[in-house]
Amino acid sequence: MPLQWAIVFFAWGGAVALAAVPRLRTATLVNVGVSAVSFLLAVALALQPFAQHGWTRTDALNTPFILVSAFVGLTTSVFSAATLDQEGFDHWRIRAYHAAYQVFMGAQTLALLADNLGVMWVAIEIATLATVSMVAVHRTPAAFEAAWKFFILCGVGIALALFGTIVLYLAAQPLLHEETGLSWAALMGVAARCDPNTLNLAFAFLLLGYGTKAGLVPLHSWLPDAHAEGPVPISAVLSGLLLNAAMLAVLRAKSIVGANPDAIAPGPFLIALGLASVLLASVSLWRRRDARRFFGWSSIEHMGIVAFAFGLGGAAANLAGLLHLVGHSVIKSAVFFGVGRAAQAKGSQKIADISGLVATHPALGWGLAFAIAGIAGMPPFLLFASEFRLLTAAAAEAPWLALALVAGMVMALAALITVLQALCFGPPTSDAAGALDGWREAAAAAPLWLHLAVATLLGLAMPGALAAMLAEAARIIG
Amino acid sequence: MSFGQLGYDVAHLLGGGVLLLSFVLLYQRRIGAVINAFATQGTLLALAAAWQAHAQGAPGLYLTAVLAFAAKGVLIPLALHAIVRRLNLHRSVETALGVGLSMTAGVALVGLSILVVLPATEGARALAREDVALALSVVLLGMLMMITRRNAISQVIGLLSLENGLILAAIGVAGMPLVVELSTAALVLMVAVVAGVFAFQIRERFDTLDTGSLEEHRGEGR
């Protein structure tokens, strides 16, 4: 089996096996094992030369995200192994949770790898179904409400994306053979000769459809609730991975429409949605009292920044957008590890109930403080580099838009710093029951610090191969 | 194929029938009648898929037709009736948007989709473009139903009929690869949504007007 499919089917095979494991300890260890092998497979795939293979392809655009996805999947499985007994699952939920986790990881990888837009759509649908069941797993009214909202909004979103895919094929139909009709590479090849009006129609549906999954305003409202109500580790993969796959789908659609000189320019639409997301999130952040919902809103802000960058276009802004996506994945999942563990330790996820973490849990508290600083765009982490590049590019090309973006980013920064001080440095609050034994407390904090180290490394000294790949990807998007 | 030929006319008739049923869904007040209208729409969609299979010479579409009939004509309506009985909703009469108002909005949406699709797809074949225009109308009417209805069952039926529109579009575009796979995958999503109603026992749609209780559910209450 080629490596592309091996990664996907290994995860799905792991899901089948995990559905049969009722014991918590065994299931978490098997889950870590499957994720570790998947990570090694992803590294092996990244070392292979780029190729198109049937329905899949590897290129500079998706390879960095496959690596990030496998990395975050592995560290999240470790965090999950350390903290899952705090969730109080019975054996059916242990089976369902782990099976859904690996189904999600396989579908996520397939969505990134897909060259065929139909396959990509199916993969994103499977990922949605898997995450909905994980969000609902606690079976509380709030969890059901969050899962239901997630399901209905994303159901409409991916339905619209399918319509866009059909219209896209309609545009290319006179120029393509039947078998290659939905291949991204084939569509790119004929995009310049397609009927531009049909392409416009397709792009509108694809942007709205996949934009819903990426959490762009005005179809964002599922995102904060879904991040807040599922088991703690799920927030990390939702924010770090699922949003990337959806954004990549938007980018694939944008590159096809952008290749046709007579079609509408996709940039202004992305800029409008992005700016709306940043501004709405920067205001909403101030009104949040729930820590996990707060960081869910912060994901909306960051997806807005990314959409703005890709809307601006050009090599510099595109590169900034890609760096931002990578940095957001790594740092936001670190934030959710910290906040999730803190919420478990304090027995509440209200910001007011989690305070003074640095005094009561030094490793967790300082790690979370650095992670929040990182997500706020402070040096030396990767998001500082990407935001700096984006603002330079935006100031040169569209100074007035850059001003609006800066206003949103500064407001969000201030909200993040306020919450950073409250969570980490306020007067210490008492712990609820639920202390972990020593090694598991360490295993819960280790992924957080590892992510911080990776984000610092990428921010200060990105490996040359990865930098070259991202620069090439910036060119693909156009 | 053009107007006046049998293949073209039957495809149009069936597509138009699906759209007509969307209007029926829009104005029915009683939940049982809404479910029956949806079952009829699913059956018509299955007939349309079977006709396209015959007209395009694409045997795979017969599978889509059989699946659509089994799931949307029979099984999902039966499941929805069962949920309605279990949640004791069968007596309830929905205070949706008034009939006149929702019909006006529906006609406006159909006009909109024709105005959007026909000029935008001048390169494509006539049957495919008109099918896509019909399908987009069904999609938009499904969304309108999701917006105007209060309880979760009607909202789900709105989503299901929206998906009927997608299948109508997919089968109308001759030669599209993976049509059977994509329509089956979409069907799986819809079955999962219906299963979600069962599992979550959701009565009201998510954005009720009572924002106070909503804030409580969102964990944002003080």
Interface residues (C-beta under 8 A of the other chain):
Chain A: N116 G118 V119 W121 V122 E125 T128 L129 V132 A136 P141 A142 F144 E145 A147 W148 K149 F151 I152 G155 V156 I158 A159 L160 L162 F163 T165 I166 V167 Y169 L170 A171 Q173 P174 E178 E179 T180 G181 L182 C194 D195 N197 T198 N200 L201 P224 D225 A228 E229 R288 R289 D290 R293 Q349 K350
Chain B: V116 V117 P119 A120 T121 E122 G123 A124 A128 R129 V132 A135 L136 V139 M143 M146 A152 Q155 V156 L159 L162 E163 G165 L166 A169 A170 V173 G175 M176 P177 L178 E181 L182 A185 A186 V188 L189 A192 V193 G196 A199 F200 Q201 I202 R205 F206 H217 R218 G219 E220 R222
